[in-house]
Amino acid sequence: MTGNKERVTYETMAKGFFKFAWIGSMTITDLSGVRGVRITMMFLALLTIAVYGNSLVNKFVWDDEFIIVRDPAVRDPSGAAALLVSPDVVKPYYRPLNRMSYLLDYQLFGMRPAGFHAVNVLVHVLNVLLLYLLGLRLFPAAAPAALAAALFAVHPVNAEAVNFLSARNTLLSLFFVLSSMLVFHQGLTRGSWGRLVSSGLLWFLGLLSKEPAAVAIAVLAVMAFTVPGRAERMQRTKIAALVPHLVFAGLYELLRTHALGAAVGSGDILSGLAGRIADNVYIIPRYLGLVLFPSGLSIMHALPATDPGMMLWVIPVWGAIAVVLWFLLRTGSIPVYFGMLWLAVNYLPISNIIPIPSAPMAERYAYLPAVGLWIIAADRGWALYGKVPAKRALAAAAVVVLLLFGGVTANRNRDWKSDVDLFGSVVRADPESALGHFNLGNALKDAGDLAGAQREWRETLRLDPAHSGAMTQLGSLSAVDGDYRAAERWFRAALDADPRNAMARFNLALIFEKTGRPEEALVQFDLFLKDVPLEYQEYVPRAEEHRALLRNGKGSGGRAAMERGRK
């Protein structure tokens, strides 16, 4: 990794930026003597804010209600320290720093979503600036560093990570990883053990934000063996530079094990491993397709059927990938090699080799690994710029691409205004998505459009006749309308399709209670309370209240209870 020391010293940049990032008392203009860098950073910040400015009107959507709005820890500053030894809202995650950030948001903005969205945009802006600073150490000129940062700033594939408040862990993880690398580079070049310890601490904070930060240790190790260092001890034993990181890794493992009772990556990894690895034959080209042609953006990307005839398209695509890799390996470009290394190691956590509970593929997962693609694209674009005579035309084309990407991203931000908009975008991207139609029905129900909700749930059943959730919702509508026989049929069908459907069981118990069958109602309430999923904990007091009344011979229920029981 090389840098232009005449243009700006790394020490000046690091001091100016980190004071800005941590304390907020300095501005970019404090980077005196580096006017070009200062202006570029201001431009990148303004570009990012311009693209994501319209996201500030968006609401809490999707899992935000569950992970942020209804999490009591977000409102209790006295419990901040306890978050460090507590699991995330959903196991097996351990991301205390992310949860602490929501707690800080609440203290600053209350439960107003605009403040939360502003913080997400701010962290993305900081990540853009950090990537630019890293590029100044990586590229032989400032222009490709700016291009890589600009691509990262505006590309539509990043819109999900920035707009989805519950995905802030991804933004924070990259922030601390990039910060750690910049400080690590400075520690190596200046022989400063203090900076190496600071790098380890920053990496540790990245781990506390999201587990995939762990793979950054591979990039740091390569840096330790390739970046010239001043300290003689470092020259003799390069791996010694990573000692602080290894110490912090041990501390993280202790904290995580205490919080979850399990080590990183523990669990049944071997079960289904071959299938999960094979899924990447489709997933990798799909991610690359979203980068090259960012259309059909969606929060739900279903894996295709396993019919080999439907997967023949991957053969020529993988052939093209192999040709591109061969070409890149022949470039001899350090930025290209760094970008490929970054892409490879950061793809591992999203490859589903270690099972991802939420989804095998999501656009927010690409936020970290795609940084490698922006570095490679900027390097090859700069190399082309040096060879072609029509330099202005090429620069103009780059600007057009950035504007197009920025426009698509700004338009994509609008999909996150509400749940109706968000799940409507899923259905537009994939009209055959049963899950998309189901969630759109839920959103329409919450918005008061019961006719629209019913239409979407019936469409869900057309696409997936065994969809237990849609049956439950249609049963709830029947119960609220007073048609308890139809409601009972829907709830029984829902439980036949999925005996673990807690809401169907809760509502069936209410039906039995309303129609004078207390013994059957008690059985269903007991089964519901036996194993209540985390997302339905709020119904536990109601179920216990109804059960107690039934045991005392005082049944209650009716339309109001059923309305409360709809989910």
GUVO-392003 format. One record per residue (C-alpha): x, y negated, z; residue number from 1; chain. Coordinates in Angstrom, 1 decimal. Layout:
N
u  v  w  num  chaine
X  Y  Z  NUM  A
...
! end
This chain:
567
u  v  w  num  chaine
0.0  0.0  0.0  1  A
1.4  -3.3  -1.0  2  A
0.4  -6.9  -0.6  3  A
1.3  -10.4  -1.9  4  A
3.1  -11.9  1.1  5  A
3.6  -15.2  -0.7  6  A
-0.2  -15.6  -1.1  7  A
-1.0  -15.0  2.5  8  A
0.5  -13.2  5.5  9  A
-1.5  -10.4  7.0  10  A
-0.9  -11.7  10.5  11  A
-2.7  -15.0  9.6  12  A
-5.7  -13.2  8.1  13  A
-6.0  -10.7  10.9  14  A
-5.8  -13.3  13.7  15  A
-8.3  -15.6  11.9  16  A
-10.8  -12.9  11.0  17  A
-10.9  -11.0  14.2  18  A
-11.3  -14.1  16.3  19  A
-14.3  -14.9  14.0  20  A
-15.7  -11.3  14.2  21  A
-15.3  -10.8  18.0  22  A
-15.8  -14.2  19.5  23  A
-17.7  -16.1  16.9  24  A
-15.9  -19.3  17.9  25  A
-13.9  -19.6  14.7  26  A
-15.0  -19.8  11.2  27  A
-13.4  -18.7  8.0  28  A
-12.0  -22.2  7.5  29  A
-9.6  -21.5  10.4  30  A
-7.5  -19.5  7.9  31  A
-5.4  -22.6  7.2  32  A
-2.8  -22.3  4.4  33  A
-4.7  -19.6  2.6  34  A
-7.2  -21.8  0.6  35  A
-7.8  -19.2  -2.1  36  A
-8.6  -16.5  0.4  37  A
-10.8  -18.8  2.4  38  A
-12.8  -19.8  -0.6  39  A
-13.2  -16.2  -1.8  40  A
-14.4  -15.1  1.6  41  A
-16.9  -17.9  1.7  42  A
-18.1  -17.0  -1.8  43  A
-18.5  -13.3  -0.8  44  A
-20.4  -14.2  2.3  45  A
-22.7  -16.5  0.5  46  A
-23.2  -13.9  -2.3  47  A
-24.2  -11.3  0.2  48  A
-26.5  -13.6  2.1  49  A
-28.2  -14.7  -1.2  50  A
-28.8  -11.1  -2.2  51  A
-30.2  -10.0  1.2  52  A
-31.8  -13.2  2.4  53  A
-35.3  -12.1  1.5  54  A
-34.9  -9.1  3.9  55  A
-35.4  -11.3  6.9  56  A
-39.2  -11.3  6.3  57  A
-39.3  -7.5  6.5  58  A
-40.9  -5.8  9.5  59  A
-40.1  -2.7  11.5  60  A
-40.8  0.2  9.2  61  A
-40.5  4.0  9.1  62  A
-38.5  5.3  12.1  63  A
-37.9  1.8  13.5  64  A
-41.1  2.1  15.5  65  A
-39.9  5.3  17.1  66  A
-36.2  4.6  17.5  67  A
-36.3  0.9  18.3  68  A
-39.8  -0.6  19.2  69  A
-40.9  2.2  21.5  70  A
-37.6  3.0  23.1  71  A
-37.7  1.6  26.6  72  A
-33.8  1.5  26.7  73  A
-33.9  -1.3  24.1  74  A
-35.7  -3.6  26.7  75  A
-33.7  -2.7  29.8  76  A
-30.3  -4.5  30.0  77  A
-29.7  -2.9  33.4  78  A
-29.4  0.5  31.6  79  A
-26.8  -0.6  29.1  80  A
-24.0  1.4  30.9  81  A
-26.1  4.5  31.1  82  A
-26.4  4.6  27.3  83  A
-22.7  5.5  27.2  84  A
-23.5  8.8  28.7  85  A
-26.9  9.4  27.2  86  A
-27.9  11.1  24.0  87  A
-29.5  9.2  21.2  88  A
-33.3  9.0  20.9  89  A
-33.1  12.1  18.7  90  A
-30.6  14.9  19.4  91  A
-28.0  16.0  18.4  92  A
-26.9  12.4  17.8  93  A
-24.7  10.5  20.2  94  A
-24.5  6.8  19.1  95  A
-24.5  4.6  22.3  96  A
-23.0  1.5  20.7  97  A
-25.7  1.4  18.1  98  A
-28.4  1.5  20.8  99  A
-26.6  -1.1  22.8  100  A
-26.7  -3.4  19.7  101  A
-30.6  -3.1  19.7  102  A
-30.5  -4.0  23.4  103  A
-28.6  -7.1  22.6  104  A
-30.9  -8.0  19.7  105  A
-33.9  -7.7  22.1  106  A
-32.2  -10.1  24.6  107  A
-31.6  -12.6  21.8  108  A
-34.8  -12.3  19.7  109  A
-37.3  -10.3  21.6  110  A
-39.0  -7.7  19.5  111  A
-39.1  -10.0  16.4  112  A
-37.9  -8.0  13.4  113  A
-36.3  -11.1  11.7  114  A
-33.6  -11.2  14.3  115  A
-32.8  -7.5  14.0  116  A
-32.7  -7.8  10.2  117  A
-30.4  -10.9  10.4  118  A
-27.9  -8.8  12.5  119  A
-27.9  -6.0  9.9  120  A
-27.2  -8.6  7.2  121  A
-24.5  -10.1  9.3  122  A
-22.7  -6.8  9.8  123  A
-22.9  -6.1  6.1  124  A
-21.4  -9.5  5.4  125  A
-18.5  -8.7  7.8  126  A
-18.0  -5.3  6.1  127  A
-17.8  -7.1  2.7  128  A
-15.1  -9.4  4.1  129  A
-13.2  -6.6  5.7  130  A
-13.1  -4.7  2.5  131  A
-11.8  -7.8  0.8  132  A
-9.0  -8.1  3.4  133  A
-8.2  -4.4  2.9  134  A
-8.1  -5.0  -0.8  135  A
-5.5  -7.8  -0.4  136  A
-3.2  -5.2  1.2  137  A
-4.1  -2.6  -1.4  138  A
-4.1  -4.3  -4.8  139  A
-1.3  -6.2  -6.4  140  A
-3.6  -9.2  -7.0  141  A
-6.5  -10.9  -5.3  142  A
-9.0  -10.6  -8.2  143  A
-9.6  -6.8  -7.9  144  A
-9.9  -7.1  -4.1  145  A
-12.7  -9.6  -4.7  146  A
-14.3  -7.5  -7.3  147  A
-14.4  -4.4  -5.1  148  A
-15.9  -6.4  -2.2  149  A
-18.5  -8.0  -4.5  150  A
-19.6  -4.7  -5.9  151  A
-20.0  -3.4  -2.4  152  A
-21.9  -6.6  -1.4  153  A
-24.6  -6.4  -4.1  154  A
-24.9  -2.8  -5.2  155  A
-28.5  -1.5  -4.8  156  A
-27.5  1.9  -3.4  157  A
-26.5  0.0  -0.2  158  A
-30.0  -1.6  0.2  159  A
-31.3  1.2  2.3  160  A
-28.5  1.0  4.8  161  A
-28.9  -2.7  5.2  162  A
-32.7  -2.9  5.3  163  A
-33.3  0.2  7.5  164  A
-32.8  -1.1  11.0  165  A
-32.5  2.4  12.4  166  A
-29.5  2.9  10.0  167  A
-27.4  0.2  11.6  168  A
-25.2  2.9  13.0  169  A
-23.8  3.3  9.5  170  A
-23.0  -0.4  9.1  171  A
-21.3  -0.5  12.5  172  A
-19.4  2.6  11.8  173  A
-17.8  1.1  8.7  174  A
-17.2  -2.2  10.4  175  A
-15.0  -0.5  13.1  176  A
-13.4  1.9  10.7  177  A
-12.2  -0.9  8.3  178  A
-11.2  -3.0  11.3  179  A
-9.2  -0.1  12.7  180  A
-7.4  0.4  9.3  181  A
-6.4  -3.3  9.0  182  A
-5.0  -3.4  12.5  183  A
-3.3  -0.1  12.0  184  A
-1.6  -1.4  8.8  185  A
-0.4  -4.4  10.8  186  A
0.8  -2.2  13.6  187  A
2.8  0.0  11.2  188  A
4.4  -2.9  9.2  189  A
5.3  -4.9  12.3  190  A
6.2  -2.0  14.6  191  A
3.6  -3.1  17.1  192  A
2.4  -0.4  19.5  193  A
-0.1  -2.8  20.9  194  A
-1.8  -3.1  17.6  195  A
-1.8  0.7  17.1  196  A
-3.6  1.0  20.5  197  A
-6.0  -1.7  19.3  198  A
-6.6  0.3  16.1  199  A
-7.3  3.4  18.2  200  A
-9.8  1.4  20.3  201  A
-11.6  0.1  17.2  202  A
-11.8  3.6  15.7  203  A
-13.2  4.8  19.1  204  A
-16.0  2.1  18.8  205  A
-16.7  3.4  15.3  206  A
-17.2  6.9  16.8  207  A
-19.5  5.5  19.4  208  A
-21.5  4.0  16.5  209  A
-21.8  7.1  14.4  210  A
-20.0  10.4  14.2  211  A
-18.8  10.3  10.6  212  A
-16.2  7.7  11.7  213  A
-14.2  10.7  12.8  214  A
-13.0  11.5  9.3  215  A
-11.2  8.1  9.0  216  A
-8.4  9.7  11.0  217  A
-7.4  11.5  7.7  218  A
-6.9  8.1  5.9  219  A
-5.1  6.7  8.9  220  A
-2.7  9.7  8.9  221  A
-1.9  9.1  5.2  222  A
-1.3  5.5  6.0  223  A
1.1  6.5  8.8  224  A
3.2  8.5  6.4  225  A
3.2  6.1  3.5  226  A
3.2  2.5  4.9  227  A
6.8  1.3  5.6  228  A
7.2  0.6  9.4  229  A
9.7  -1.5  11.3  230  A
9.9  0.5  14.5  231  A
12.7  3.1  14.3  232  A
10.7  5.5  16.5  233  A
7.8  5.3  14.0  234  A
10.2  6.0  11.1  235  A
11.4  9.2  12.8  236  A
8.0  10.4  14.0  237  A
5.3  9.0  11.8  238  A
2.6  11.0  13.6  239  A
3.4  9.1  16.8  240  A
1.5  6.1  15.4  241  A
-1.7  8.2  15.8  242  A
-1.2  9.1  19.5  243  A
-3.6  6.3  20.6  244  A
-6.2  7.6  18.3  245  A
-5.8  11.1  19.5  246  A
-6.2  9.9  23.1  247  A
-9.4  8.0  22.2  248  A
-10.7  11.1  20.3  249  A
-10.3  13.1  23.5  250  A
-12.2  10.4  25.5  251  A
-14.9  10.4  22.9  252  A
-15.3  14.2  23.0  253  A
-15.6  14.1  26.8  254  A
-18.3  11.4  26.7  255  A
-20.2  13.1  23.9  256  A
-20.0  16.5  25.5  257  A
-21.3  15.0  28.8  258  A
-24.2  13.3  27.0  259  A
-25.2  16.2  24.8  260  A
-23.7  19.2  26.5  261  A
-22.1  20.2  23.2  262  A
-18.9  19.4  21.3  263  A
-18.7  17.6  18.0  264  A
-19.9  19.9  15.2  265  A
-21.1  22.6  17.6  266  A
-24.2  24.6  16.6  267  A
-25.1  27.2  14.1  268  A
-23.0  26.0  11.1  269  A
-22.6  29.4  9.4  270  A
-26.4  30.0  9.0  271  A
-27.3  28.9  5.5  272  A
-23.8  27.5  4.9  273  A
-23.5  28.9  1.3  274  A
-26.8  27.4  0.3  275  A
-25.8  24.0  1.7  276  A
-22.5  24.0  -0.1  277  A
-24.3  25.0  -3.3  278  A
-26.7  22.1  -2.9  279  A
-23.8  19.7  -3.5  280  A
-23.6  20.9  -7.1  281  A
-26.8  18.8  -7.6  282  A
-26.3  16.2  -4.9  283  A
-22.9  14.9  -5.9  284  A
-24.0  14.1  -9.5  285  A
-27.2  12.6  -8.2  286  A
-25.2  10.2  -5.9  287  A
-22.9  9.3  -8.8  288  A
-26.0  8.7  -11.0  289  A
-27.5  6.3  -8.4  290  A
-24.2  4.4  -8.5  291  A
-24.0  4.1  -12.2  292  A
-27.7  3.7  -12.9  293  A
-29.4  2.5  -9.7  294  A
-33.0  3.3  -10.7  295  A
-35.5  5.5  -9.0  296  A
-34.3  4.3  -5.6  297  A
-36.2  6.0  -2.8  298  A
-35.9  6.9  0.9  299  A
-36.8  10.5  -0.1  300  A
-34.7  12.4  -2.5  301  A
-36.0  16.0  -2.7  302  A
-33.7  18.8  -3.9  303  A
-34.8  20.4  -7.1  304  A
-36.1  24.0  -7.5  305  A
-33.5  26.7  -7.7  306  A
-34.6  27.8  -11.1  307  A
-31.2  27.9  -13.1  308  A
-33.0  26.7  -16.2  309  A
-33.8  23.4  -14.5  310  A
-30.2  22.9  -13.4  311  A
-28.5  23.4  -16.7  312  A
-27.9  19.6  -17.0  313  A
-25.3  19.8  -14.2  314  A
-22.9  21.7  -16.4  315  A
-22.1  18.8  -18.8  316  A
-22.2  16.4  -15.9  317  A
-19.6  18.3  -14.0  318  A
-17.6  18.6  -17.1  319  A
-17.6  14.8  -17.4  320  A
-16.7  14.5  -13.7  321  A
-13.7  16.8  -14.3  322  A
-12.5  14.7  -17.2  323  A
-12.8  11.5  -15.2  324  A
-10.9  13.0  -12.3  325  A
-8.1  14.2  -14.6  326  A
-7.9  10.7  -16.1  327  A
-7.8  9.1  -12.6  328  A
-5.1  11.4  -11.4  329  A
-2.9  10.4  -14.3  330  A
-3.1  6.7  -13.7  331  A
-0.4  6.7  -11.0  332  A
-2.4  3.8  -9.3  333  A
-2.1  3.6  -5.5  334  A
-5.5  1.9  -5.2  335  A
-7.1  4.7  -7.3  336  A
-5.5  7.4  -5.1  337  A
-6.6  5.6  -2.0  338  A
-10.1  5.3  -3.3  339  A
-10.2  9.0  -4.2  340  A
-8.9  9.9  -0.7  341  A
-11.5  7.6  0.9  342  A
-14.3  9.0  -1.2  343  A
-13.4  12.6  -0.5  344  A
-13.0  12.4  3.3  345  A
-16.0  10.2  3.8  346  A
-18.2  12.5  1.6  347  A
-17.5  15.5  3.9  348  A
-19.9  14.3  6.7  349  A
-22.7  13.8  4.3  350  A
-22.1  17.0  2.3  351  A
-24.4  18.9  4.7  352  A
-21.7  21.5  5.5  353  A
-22.5  20.6  9.1  354  A
-26.3  20.5  8.9  355  A
-27.8  17.0  8.8  356  A
-31.1  17.2  10.7  357  A
-32.8  14.3  8.9  358  A
-32.4  15.0  5.2  359  A
-29.8  16.6  2.9  360  A
-29.5  13.5  0.8  361  A
-30.2  9.8  1.5  362  A
-29.0  6.6  -0.1  363  A
-27.8  5.2  3.3  364  A
-25.4  8.1  3.5  365  A
-23.5  6.7  0.5  366  A
-22.7  3.4  2.3  367  A
-19.3  4.6  3.6  368  A
-18.0  7.0  0.9  369  A
-19.0  4.7  -2.0  370  A
-16.4  2.2  -0.8  371  A
-13.9  4.4  -2.5  372  A
-15.8  4.1  -5.8  373  A
-15.8  0.3  -5.5  374  A
-12.0  0.3  -5.0  375  A
-11.5  2.6  -8.0  376  A
-13.9  0.6  -10.2  377  A
-12.1  -2.6  -9.3  378  A
-8.7  -1.2  -10.0  379  A
-9.6  0.2  -13.4  380  A
-11.5  -3.0  -14.3  381  A
-8.3  -5.0  -13.4  382  A
-6.2  -2.6  -15.5  383  A
-8.5  -3.1  -18.5  384  A
-8.5  -6.8  -18.0  385  A
-4.7  -6.8  -18.3  386  A
-4.9  -5.0  -21.6  387  A
-7.7  -6.5  -23.6  388  A
-7.4  -9.8  -25.5  389  A
-11.0  -10.9  -24.8  390  A
-10.4  -11.5  -21.1  391  A
-13.2  -14.1  -20.7  392  A
-15.7  -11.8  -22.3  393  A
-14.7  -9.0  -19.9  394  A
-14.9  -11.3  -16.9  395  A
-18.4  -12.5  -18.1  396  A
-19.5  -8.9  -18.4  397  A
-18.4  -8.3  -14.8  398  A
-20.4  -11.3  -13.6  399  A
-23.5  -10.1  -15.5  400  A
-23.2  -6.6  -13.9  401  A
-22.9  -8.2  -10.4  402  A
-26.0  -10.4  -11.1  403  A
-28.0  -7.5  -12.4  404  A
-27.1  -5.4  -9.3  405  A
-27.8  -8.3  -7.1  406  A
-31.2  -8.8  -8.7  407  A
-32.1  -5.1  -8.3  408  A
-31.0  -5.2  -4.7  409  A
-33.1  -8.3  -3.9  410  A
-36.1  -6.6  -5.5  411  A
-35.4  -3.4  -3.6  412  A
-35.4  -5.4  -0.3  413  A
-39.1  -6.2  -0.9  414  A
-39.9  -2.5  -0.6  415  A
-39.0  -2.7  3.1  416  A
-41.6  -5.4  4.0  417  A
-44.0  -2.9  5.4  418  A
-44.7  0.8  5.6  419  A
-47.2  0.5  2.8  420  A
-44.6  -1.1  0.6  421  A
-41.9  1.4  1.5  422  A
-43.9  4.5  1.0  423  A
-45.5  3.0  -2.1  424  A
-42.0  2.8  -3.5  425  A
-41.4  6.5  -2.8  426  A
-44.6  7.4  -4.8  427  A
-43.6  5.1  -7.6  428  A
-40.2  6.7  -7.8  429  A
-41.6  10.2  -7.6  430  A
-45.3  10.6  -8.2  431  A
-45.0  14.3  -7.4  432  A
-43.7  13.7  -3.9  433  A
-46.2  15.3  -1.5  434  A
-44.3  13.8  1.5  435  A
-44.3  10.4  -0.1  436  A
-48.1  10.5  -0.6  437  A
-48.6  11.8  2.9  438  A
-46.6  9.0  4.5  439  A
-48.3  6.4  2.3  440  A
-51.6  7.7  3.5  441  A
-50.4  7.2  7.1  442  A
-49.3  3.7  6.3  443  A
-52.6  2.8  4.7  444  A
-54.5  4.2  7.7  445  A
-52.5  2.1  10.0  446  A
-53.2  -0.9  7.8  447  A
-57.0  -0.2  8.0  448  A
-57.5  1.2  4.5  449  A
-59.1  4.5  5.4  450  A
-60.4  5.1  1.9  451  A
-56.9  4.7  0.5  452  A
-55.5  6.9  3.2  453  A
-57.9  9.7  2.5  454  A
-57.1  9.5  -1.2  455  A
-53.4  9.8  -0.5  456  A
-53.9  12.8  1.9  457  A
-56.0  14.6  -0.6  458  A
-53.3  14.0  -3.3  459  A
-50.8  15.4  -0.8  460  A
-52.8  18.6  -0.6  461  A
-53.1  18.8  -4.4  462  A
-49.3  18.8  -4.6  463  A
-48.8  20.9  -1.4  464  A
-51.9  22.9  -0.4  465  A
-50.2  24.0  2.8  466  A
-49.3  20.6  4.0  467  A
-50.3  20.8  7.7  468  A
-50.0  17.0  8.4  469  A
-52.5  16.0  5.7  470  A
-55.0  18.6  7.0  471  A
-54.6  17.1  10.5  472  A
-55.2  13.6  9.2  473  A
-58.3  14.6  7.2  474  A
-59.6  16.4  10.3  475  A
-59.2  13.2  12.3  476  A
-61.1  11.2  9.8  477  A
-63.9  13.8  9.9  478  A
-64.0  13.7  13.7  479  A
-64.2  9.9  13.8  480  A
-67.1  10.1  11.3  481  A
-68.8  12.5  13.7  482  A
-68.5  15.6  11.5  483  A
-66.9  17.8  14.2  484  A
-67.5  21.1  12.2  485  A
-65.4  19.8  9.3  486  A
-62.8  18.4  11.8  487  A
-62.5  21.8  13.4  488  A
-62.0  23.5  10.1  489  A
-59.3  21.0  9.1  490  A
-57.4  21.4  12.5  491  A
-57.6  25.2  12.4  492  A
-56.3  25.2  8.8  493  A
-53.5  22.9  9.9  494  A
-52.5  25.2  12.7  495  A
-52.6  28.2  10.4  496  A
-50.2  26.4  8.0  497  A
-48.0  25.3  10.9  498  A
-48.6  26.6  14.4  499  A
-46.1  24.0  15.7  500  A
-48.3  21.1  14.6  501  A
-48.7  19.3  18.0  502  A
-51.2  16.7  16.8  503  A
-53.5  19.3  15.2  504  A
-53.5  21.2  18.5  505  A
-54.2  18.1  20.6  506  A
-57.1  17.0  18.4  507  A
-58.5  20.5  18.2  508  A
-58.6  20.5  22.0  509  A
-60.6  17.2  21.9  510  A
-63.0  18.8  19.5  511  A
-63.6  21.8  21.8  512  A
-64.1  19.4  24.7  513  A
-66.6  17.3  22.8  514  A
-68.6  20.3  21.5  515  A
-68.9  21.8  25.0  516  A
-66.2  24.5  24.9  517  A
-64.1  23.6  27.9  518  A
-62.3  26.9  28.2  519  A
-61.1  26.7  24.6  520  A
-60.1  23.1  25.1  521  A
-58.0  24.0  28.2  522  A
-56.1  26.6  26.2  523  A
-55.3  24.1  23.5  524  A
-54.2  21.4  25.9  525  A
-52.0  23.9  27.7  526  A
-50.4  24.9  24.4  527  A
-49.9  21.3  23.5  528  A
-48.2  20.4  26.8  529  A
-46.1  23.6  26.7  530  A
-43.8  22.2  24.0  531  A
-44.4  18.6  23.1  532  A
-42.1  17.2  20.4  533  A
-40.3  14.0  21.4  534  A
-42.3  11.8  19.0  535  A
-45.6  12.8  20.6  536  A
-44.5  12.2  24.3  537  A
-46.9  9.3  24.5  538  A
-49.9  11.7  24.3  539  A
-48.8  13.7  27.3  540  A
-50.6  11.5  29.9  541  A
-53.8  11.7  27.9  542  A
-53.6  15.5  27.6  543  A
-52.8  15.9  31.3  544  A
-55.8  13.6  32.1  545  A
-58.2  15.6  30.0  546  A
-56.9  18.9  31.3  547  A
-57.4  17.7  34.9  548  A
-60.9  16.6  34.2  549  A
-61.7  19.9  32.5  550  A
-60.4  21.9  35.4  551  A
-62.6  19.9  37.7  552  A
-65.6  20.5  35.5  553  A
-65.7  16.9  34.2  554  A
-65.0  17.1  30.5  555  A
-64.5  13.9  28.5  556  A
-63.8  13.2  24.9  557  A
-65.7  11.9  22.0  558  A
-65.0  9.6  19.2  559  A
-62.8  7.1  21.1  560  A
-60.5  9.9  22.3  561  A
-60.2  11.3  18.8  562  A
-59.4  7.9  17.4  563  A
-56.6  7.5  20.0  564  A
-55.4  11.0  19.1  565  A
-55.0  10.3  15.4  566  A
-51.3  10.1  14.4  567  A
! end
